[in-house]
């Protein structure tokens, strides 16, 4: 059992889990922390977008570095930055420092592409979808543990949960330093080229790949809608239903539980039955339906909480179908020896959508919360037609450049 906990997949799972835990501790608390500064939707949207924008800038560079110098050193660096950013957020006493801490955190989350490349390195065609599902479960568990931890500790102070997350990130660094092994052989590493610092170059290379580009754009539609919705959801529950931070955290716990169960127990069988592309499309429809239900909750009066929980479950099931299948499809449609930079580019591209989502949602929320959510649902549905005709892709190997 101890050996399994120290396996490469387990360590990467832990890294993704604690990254997501820190993020999900912050999300339910942000509207309440911002009450002392600027409680409007636009400020909340801009703050949520800050980390994502910095992740967009860093992801292609970090992905290229992981291809050129190996996965291990890049993951270790990003984990250390994550711990630093969470500590800064915990001590920040001004809105400027809060924005700065989120910007630094964005750089640390750029390790997601490298972690996914690591998973691809240790996967076979037979277990690739399962392994990506397990990595997706890390996001789900982080979505459980983060809000649960925040809800349990917020009574001791609004920032206490953030300090606990920082300590866990520091522990993650120690574990990764001791047990994370390198998976990319030196002979398979292309030289790092300064041209790759231009984040647009690898993103454009991804968009130029047939079929992979359509999967990437569909995933962008999902991320635009999902990020805007999750950013404004707590503020909506606070404004419309007077929910507390602990109550709002409970919704995120439900989301995390549902996502984790579906990805661990159902993703593999569902992929075998429907295929990755079709299951992804079904997921997009479920996410859109869940988003639409939230503004309708007010119509149900005393039963509004039941409707909101139902919407959260529908959204979670859809997201659990979309996230691992989209990443798995792209990883199988790009050259095997360029997966680090290509998956990093996918993170950058979908990160841009995730940054635009909260900003636009914040503007629309201040005008009309219902319009805000309806637009997100419509954008999510746009992703389904892009997946038509995509079936069981096989990557084409290419020569490693000098």
N, C-alpha and C positions, 0 to 999 in steps of 0.2 A: 504494500500500500504506500509506504514512504517513497519507494522508488517511483511509483506512478505519479505521486505528487511533485516529484522533481523532474519529470519527463519534459522534453521540449514543448510539447503541446500544452502541458499543464502550466508551465511558466508563462507562455504567451497568453494563455487564458487568464492567468492572474493579472498580467499587465493590462490587458484590455478591460478586465473587470474593475480594477482599481481606477483606471482612467475614467471609465464611465461612472463609477461611484462618486468620484469628486465632482463630475459634471452634474450629476443628478442630485447631489446635496445642494448645489448652488441654485438650480432652477426653481424649486419651490420657494426658496427664501428671497429671491431677487425682488419681487414686487414689494415685499415687506421691508427689506433693507433700503429700497429706493424711496420709501415714504419720507425719509428724512431729507431727501435731495430733490427728486423730480419724479412723481408717481405716474406720469402719463404713459400711454402706450408707445409713443415714439421713442422716448428715452429707454424704455425696456427693450424695444426692438433693436435699437442701436447697440446697446450693451451686449445683447445676445449675438449680434452680428460681428462684434469686434473680434472675439475669439475665433470665429469661423473665418473671417477675412485673413487673419494672420496664419491660420492653418492652410488656407488657399495658397498664400505666398510661400510657405515653407514646405508643403507636401511634395512638389516635384523635385525640389532640391534634396530633401531628405530621402526620397525614393531613389534618386540617382546615386546619392552617397552610399545607400545600402547595397546597391548593385555593384558599386566600385570597391567598397571597403568592407563589405560584409554586413549582415543583419545585426549581429550582437552589439557592436559599439554604438550604432545609431539608436537602438532600442534603449540602451543604458543611458545615453545622453538625454533622450526625451523623457524618460522616467524621472531623472533628476530635476529637469526643468519643471515637470508637473508638480513635484513636491514644493519647489520654490514658489511657484505661482499661487498655489493654494495657501501657503503661509502668508504671502503678501496680501491676498484677498482677506484673510482673517484679521490682519492688523490695519487694513486700509480705513482711514477716517475721512477721506474726501472722495468725491465722485471721480476726480482725476485719477487717484490711485486705484480705485476700483476698476476703471477702464484699463489702466496699465496692467493690472494683475490678470485681467481676462485676455489681454493681448499676448502676454507671455504664456498663458495657458494654451492659447491657440497654437503656438509653436510646438508645445509638448504633444498635443493631440495629433500632430502630423505624423506621429509614429504609427498610426493605424494602418496606413498603406504598407509600411515595412513589416508590421506584424502579420498582415494578410499574406505578404510575399513569403514570410517565414512559414506560415501554414501551408502555402502552396508548395514550398520546397520539400516539406516532409509528408506530403500527401501523394496518394496514388489515384488514378482515375476511378478506382472502385470506392475510395473513401473520401474523395475530395468534397462532395456535397455535404457529407456528414461532418467533416472537420470544419467546414465553413459554418455549418449549423451550430457546432459546439462553440465556435468563436462568437457567433451571433448570440448564443446563450450568455456569454460573458456580458454583453451589452444589456441583456434582459435582467440578469442578476444584479448588475450595477444599478439598473433602474429600480430594482427592489430595495437593495441595501442602502442606496443613497437617500431616497426619501424616507425610508424607515428609520435610518440613523438620524437624519435631520429632524424628523418628527418627534423622535424619542428624546433628543438632546436639546431641542430648541428652547425648552423651558428653562434651561440653565444659562441661556444667552444665545442671541441670534447667530453669533460667530463660532460658538463652541463646536458645532458639527464640522465646520470648515477646518478647524485645527486638527480634529480627529482624522479627517480625510488626508491632510498633509502628512500626518504621522504614518498613515497606512501607505501612502505613496513612497515615503522614505523606506519603509519595510520592504516594499516591492523592489526598490533599487537593490537592497542587500540580497534578496533572493535571486534576482536576475543576475547580479554580479557573480554569485556563487555557483549557480546551476544552469544558466542559459548557455547553450552551446551554439557554435557557428554552424550554419547549414548550407552556406553558399561556397563551394570550392573556389580556390583562387583562380583556377584555369577557366572558370565560367564567368569571371568578372570582367566586364568591359571597363575601359579606362574612363575615369570621370572627365567630362568635357565641360569647359566653362560655358559653352553654349546652352548647356542644360540648366544653368542658373536662370535663364529666361523661362519662366514658368509656362509661357504660352507655347513654346516649342513642343514639349512632350504632350501637352494637352491637345494641340493641333494634330500631333502624330496619332493620338488615340482616336480623335474624331475622323481621321482619314481611313481608319480600318473598317472595312465593310462589316456590317452586322454589329460589331462591337460598339460602333458609334451610336447605333440606335438603342442598344441596351443602356449605354451611358446617358443618353438624353432622356430616356424613360426614367432612369434612376434619378435624374435631375428633377423631373416633375414631382416625383415622390418626395424628395428631400426639400424642395421648395415648400410644398404643402405641409409636410410633417413638422419642419422646423418652425414655420410661422405659427402653426396651431399650438405646439407644445410651449412656445415662448409666451403666447398670450393667454393660454388656458388658465393659469393660476390667477392672473390679473382679472380675467372674466369671472371666475368663481368668487373672487374677493369682492369685485364690484357689484355683481348681480345677485349673489346669494350670501354675501358676508361670510364666506368660508375662511377659516383660520389657516395658518401655515401647516399645522398638523393635519387638518382635514384635507387640504390640497395635496399634501404628501401622500395621503392614503390612496388617492387616484393613481399617482405614479407607481405606488406599490402594486396596485391591481394590474396596471399596464405591464410592469416588469414580470410579475408572476405569469401572466398570460403569454407574453412573448417567450419567456424561458421554456414553458411547457411545450408550446407549439414547436419551437425550434429544436428542442432536444428529442421530443417524443414523436412528432408528426412530420417534420420536414422531410426526412428520408423517405418514408412511405408515400407522402404526397408527391414528391418529385418522381418516384418510380411510377406512380399512377397517372399523373398529369403531364409530367415534363417540367423542366425549370421555367421555360418561357410562359407556358400557359398558367402555371401556378403563380408566377409573378403578376400576370394580368388580373387573376382573381383577387390577389392581394391588394392591388391598386383600387379595385372597385370597393372592397371592404373598408379600406382606409377612408375613401371619399364618403362612404355612407356613415361612418363613425363621426366624421367631422360635421356633417350636416345635422346629425342628431343633437349636437350640443346646443346650438341656438334655439332649437325647438323645445328644449327642456322646460323653458319658462311656461309653455302652454299647459304643462301637466301639473302645475301647482305643487301640492305636497309630495307628489311622486317625481318631482324633478331630479332628485338625487338618484333614483332608480334609473332614469333615462340617461343621466350622465355616466353612471357606471356601465350601462349597456353600451353606450357609445365608446367608452374606453376599451371595453372588451373587443368590440368589432374592429376598432382601430388597431389594437394590439395584434389580433389574429392576422390582419392584413399586413402589418409591418413585418411580422414574423415570417410571412411568406415572401415578401418582396426583398428584404435585405440580404439574406444568404444566397438566394437564387440569382439576384443581379450581380453580386460579386463573383459568384462561381461562374456565371456565364461569361463575364468579361475576362476572368482569369484563363478560361479555356479558349477564348477567341483571340488572344494576343500571343506573340511569340514567347516561348517558354523562358528564354534567357533574357527577356526584357520585362518580366512581370513586376519587378520592383518599381521601375519608373512608370510603367503603365498603370499599375494599381495606385501608385502615388498620384498619377495624373487624374485617375478616376476620383480619388478623394478631393483633389483640387477642384475638379469640374463640378462635382456634386456639392462641394463646400461652397462654391460660388452661389449655387442655387440656395443652399442653406443660409447663406448670408443675406441674400436678397429677400428671402421669404420673411424673416422677422422684421426687416426694415419696412417693407411694403405693408405687412400685416399691422405694424405699429401705427402707420399713417392711417390706414383704413379703420383700425380699431377706434381711434379717436373720433372718427366720423360716424361709424356704425359697426358695432361688434358683429352683428349678423352678416353684413356684407363682407366683412373680413373673413369669416369662416366659409361662406359660400364660394368666394373666389378661390380659396385654398382647395376646396373639394373639386372644383372645376379643373384646376391645373393638374391635380392628381390624376383625374380621369384621362387627361391628354396623353399620359404615358402608355396606356394599354395598346392603342393601335400601332405604336412604334415597334412592338414585339412580334408582330405577325410575320410568319415565315422563318423564324429563328428556331432551329432544332439541333440538338446534340452537336455543338461545335467541336472541332478538333484544332488545336493550335498548330501553326506552321512554324517550325524552327527557322531561325535566320542566323547568319554568320555574325560573330561578335566583331565589331569594328575595332580598328587599331586604337 
